[in-house]
Amino acid sequence: MPERNFQFRQRLNTVHLPDRRDPKLLPDAGDTVVADGWRIVFSTNRTEYLTGVAQDLQDYFFTSMQVSTLLTRGQKTGLPAILLTTKDETPHLGEGLTKPRSYRIIVEPDVITVCGFDERGVGQGCYYLEDLMNLREGPFLPEMDVVRAPIFSPRMIHSGWGIDQFPDQHLNAIAHAGMDAVLVFVASTSISTAT
């Protein structure tokens, strides 16, 4: 059956593919397994952006991994938890972070910490966790302590949705792909004056 006009936009708007978890797969020895009841903890001084990052991660677990997580504001109130923080909030965790959008991920048995240089770094760290779990086809992560930083910036892209059209879902997909800038077309008109 042929695709309807602009049906491709539905695919572009799908950030988290449903049911990516393979129920036959089991975690390896020593893996941290994110299961129902885990908490996603973020700052009480949250911004709209960080709240959106936490909600996006919660949606990822529910949609792609069939895991129900809770969003919690404030300090880590119980285990197991995924802690979202920035270098400003937890300087001891962010010591090696020197570039905007860089992040550190620490995976321990009952705690996963995503510390960003800034809130954008927290977002990129969460997207990286999603990528790792997508590759494993399950909510399993090996123990790790890794620092990652963008190689260059800006990373620009035009809209795949339509010329200069950037609906929120498409912008979310662009951010998940690691882009940090969008390109738009600008028409210029020249005005001549007679003297």
N, C-alpha and C positions, 0 to 999 in steps of 0.2 A: 504494500500500500504506500503510495507516495506521501511524503511529508507535506503537511499544510504549510502555507506561507507563514514565516516567522515562528514556526514550531520549535526551531532551534533555541529560541529564547528560554523555553522551559528548562532545557538542559543547562544553559548558562546560569540560570537562577537557582539551580540546585547545588548548594554548597556542600552539604553532607549527604552522601549517597546512603539510601536506607539499606539496612540489613547487610552490612559489610562483614559482620562477624560470622566466622565459620564455626558452627556449634560442635563440630567434630574435633577441633583443635584444642589441645590442652597446653597450659603454660609449662615452660621449662623449669627445671629446678632453680630456685633462687629468683624467679621472676616476681615482680610486684603485680598483683592482679587487682584492677579496679572493679569493684563489684557494687551491687545495689547497696545504698546507704552511705557511700563515701560522701564527704563534704567537699565543696569547692569554696575555700575561704579567701576572702579578699578584704581590703582595708575598709574601715569605717569612714575614712576620708575619701571614699570612692568618687570617681567622676563618672559621667555618663559613658565615656569610652571604656573604662575598666569594667563597669557593670555589664556593658555589651559583650566584652571579651568573656567574662564569666558565664553569661547566658549562652553565648555561642558554644563554649566548651560543654556546658550542660546539654545543649541540644545535640551536639556531636555524640556524646555518650548514649543519649536516649535513642536517637535516630539511627546511627550507624552501628553501635555496639550493644543495643538493647539493655543498657544499664541505667538505672535511675539514681541520680545524684542530687544532693541538696546544695543550695546556695546559702552561704553563711557570711555575715559581715562581722568584722572584728578579728580578734586573735584566734588562733587555732584552739577551738573549744573542745575538741575530741578527735580521736583517731578512728578510723583512717581518714586522711584528708589530702587534698591538693591545695597547696598554699600559693596564692598569686600575690607577689609583692614586687616592689621596686627597690632600686639601690638606695634611694633617699630614705625609705622606710626601714630597710635592713642593710645598713652599710657593710656589716661583716659578711653578708652573702654576696654583695655586689662589688667586692674589692677588685676583681679582675675585669670588670665591665668598663670599657673606655669609650665606646662609640654609641651614638643613638641607635636604637633598635636592636642592640646586642642583648643577650640573655644568658643566664646560667640555669641549667636544669640539674636537680639533684633527685635521684630516685632511690628511696630507701623502702624497707618492707611495708611500712604503714603511712609513709608521708612522701608525697611528690611535691617538690618546691620548684616554682618557676619564678626566678628573680630577673627582672628586666632592668636595663640601664634606665629606661623610662617606661611609660605605659605601653608604648608601641612595641617595645622589646618584650613585654609580658605577652602581648598578642602574638608576636612571632614565635615565642616559645611554646605557646599553646598550640599553634598551628603545626609546629614541629612534632609535638607529642601526638597530634592527630595523624600525621604522616607515618610515624613509627608504628602506631597501632593499626593503621590501614595496611601497612606492609605485613604485619604479623597476622592480620585478619582476626584480631581479638584484642581485648583490653589488657594486654600483657606488656610489661616493660621490664627490661633487664636493669639491674642495679647500675647506676651511672652517676657521674659528676662531670658535666661537660659545659664548656663555655663556647658560644657561637656568636659571630658578628657578621654583618653584611660585608661583602667584599667591596661593593661600591654603592653609591647613591647619587642621584636618583635612579631608580629603575622604573622606566616609563612605559605606558601602554595606551593605545587607543581603545575605544569601546568596541567590544565585539557584539554588542547589543544593537547598535545603530549609531550613526554619526552624532557624536556629542551627547549620547544618551547614557546616563549612568544611574539606573535605579539602584536602590539600597542593596538588594540581593546581589546584583552584579558587582557592586563595589566591594561587598563582603568576599565574593569569590576572588576578586582581583587581589585583595589583601592576603587571602589564604595562599595565593600563588607567589607572594613575596614582593609584589610591586608596591612602590611607595609614591608614585606620581601618575597622573593621567594627562594625556595630551588632548587638547581641544583645538578645533579649527577656529580661526578668527578671520573675519573678512575685514579688510581695510579699504577705506575709501580715501581717495585723494581729493583735496579741495584746492582749487586754484583760484587765486585772486588777481584781479587786473589792477595794475597800478597806473 
